[in-house]
Amino acid sequence: MAPTTHTHTIELTDEGEARLRAKAARAGLSVGDWLQKLADKEAGTDPAEELLRAYLNRTPEQIAADREAVMRTAIPPRPLPPGKTLEDVVVGIWPGDKTDDEIYAALERLS
């Protein structure tokens, strides 16, 4: 069953709307999608936050089972491409839609 959705209308000044459009554009989103992500984050319903909470609250048994599953499916290491370092093949563009600040904050909570 699909979740119920609700629509809300807000009034913005021209300056406020311009700022929202700029923030949304920097994230590659429409204003509506950017506001939805912000609302989900603030309401604690951001799927990434829920996954992080579940990860941080695993039992010792769940951690052991997760490690076992990773080791069972681990791919053998491959040699580095000629002329590349490990950093060259690991560091790159994050494929998700989180900002660097959101990634750093999540990593900080994990450490």
N, C-alpha and C positions, 0 to 999 in steps of 0.2 A: 504494500500500500504506500503510495507516494505521500510524503509529508505535506501537511497543510501549509500554505504560504499566505503571507499577509502583505499588503501594500500600505505604505505610509507616505504622506506628502509633507515636505518641509519647504520653508521659504528661505531663500538665500539671497544675500546681497550679490551684486555683480562681481565684486571682489572675491567673496566667498566661493562663488561658483567657479570663477577663474582658477582659484587655488586648488579646488577639488579636481577640476579638469586636468590641471598640470600634474598633480599627484597621481591621478589615475593613469595619465599618459605615460609617466615615468615607469609605472608598473606594467604598462602594456594592456591596460584594462579600460573598459568604459567606466563612466562615473558610477553607474548603477552597480556594476560588478565589484568595483573598488569599495563602494559603501557596504555591499553585502559581505565582503571579506572582513571589513572592519567591524561590522555588527557581529558577525560570527565570532571573531576573536574576542571582542569585548564581552560577549555573552557567554564565553567559555564553550562555544559549540564548534570551534575550528577543528576540523578533522585531524590536522597535524598535531594540534595540542592534545587531542584525545589520545592519539597514538603515542605521543611522548609520555603522557601520564601513565598509560598502560605499560609502557616499556619500563618506566622508572619504578613501578609498583609490582614488578614480577617477584614471585617467590623464588627461593633458592632452587627448588625443583624445576620451576619453569626456566630459570637461567641455564641449569644443567641440560635440560631437554633442548633448549635453543642452541646451545653450543654443540651438542651431539648432532642436531639436524644440519647445522652449518658444516660440520666436518664430513658428514655423509655426502653432502652435495658440493663440497669444495672442488673447484676446478684447479687442476695442477698448474703451477706457475708457468708462464711463457717467457721466453727470452725477450729482452728489451729490443726494440727495433734498432738497427744500426744508427749510431750517432745520437741516440736519445738517452736521457737519464731517467731514473725512476720518477723524479719530480716532473719531467716533461710529460710523462704519460699519465700521471695522477692528477696534476693541477690543471684546471681548465675552467670551462663555463659550467656553472651549476644548471642542471637541466630542468629544475622545478621553477615555481613561480614565487618562491620566498625571496625576500630581500636579503642582502648580506647581513644587515643588522639582525633580522629574524633568525638567520642561521647561526650567527655568533651567539645570540641569546640562548638558543636551544643547546648549543655546544657548552656554553657556560653552565647551564643547569645540569648537564650530564657530568661535568667534571667535579 
